Amino acid sequence: MTRLEFAQKAVVMDGDRILLVRKSDQDPYHPGKWELPGGRMKESDDLDTHLVREVFEETGLTVTVAPDRPIDIWLWHMAWHGEPVRVVAFSRYCRLAERAALKPQRECDDFLSEQRWVPRDELPSLDIIPSQRPTIELVAKEAASCRPAFE
C-alpha cells in the first residue's frame, strides 16, 4: 500500500531574485537540478512551523510564512526505504525575517549541494525540477508585473 505524505516548498524573494537550492549529484531522483527549499512534513509540525524549519535547515535563513493562499499544488511518487510514497506538495510565499544566514543544518537525505539567489531573468536557463517549474514561472510573472502576492 502506498503511504501518503505532505510537503511544502517555500518561495522566498529578495527584490527581483528568488532563493533556490540545487540537488547534489548523489540525489536519486533529480541530480543537479534546482528547486525551491522545503520538504516533507514531520508529524509534530504545524504548517507554518514546518516550512520555517525546512527553509532554515536547508539554507540557514530565517523566514516567516506569508498568510496567503498556496501558490501551486502537485504530486510526486518516490520510494522511501523500499516503501512506495505519494507526496502532495504545496508552494507558499515566505518573507525573510533576517538577511544574515547561518550555516545550513541539512540532513543527509536532502541531497543538496548549494543555494543561490537567482535573478528572475536567469530562471529560464536553469535546470529546474519539472514539477516545480509551474510555481517558479508563476512567481516570475507576478514579480514582472510588479504585483507579487507575498507583499
Phi, psi and omega in degrees: 000139181278130177277144178255132177229163181243140178223156175227148175236138184262134171256107181246120181249149172223096186065240182263013183245150178239141181278124177232155173239153183246134176290143178285169178293344180273353180299129184286346185247317186222059183302132176078356182273155179267151178205173174280147176292148180144184181180193183284146185279142173268152183304327185279351184274146163266174188301309183290317179301319180302309184291320177300316180297313182299315180297317180296314181300318186276335187234342185081004181264143176262127181231165167240149182272129177290143183279032183271171174295158172299150180278316186207162176220142179205171179238152166213160179243145179205172172248136178233110184053043177082356181260134178290137181229136173250126184247128173260124185238145176236148170250142182219150176285143173228153177249145174293128174268329179219137179281330181284132179261143171267178177291130177302150179248051186297144174270153185299328181277004172287330181053049179252140182249335182196169174223156183201144169276115186254123175299144183307320183289347177268348184303317181299336183274351182273150176272092185263144175306125187307322183292342181260350180301319179302319177298312184295321178294319178297315180297318179297320178294317179297319179294321181293330180272004181062028178233053181297134184288350184269000180257000000 
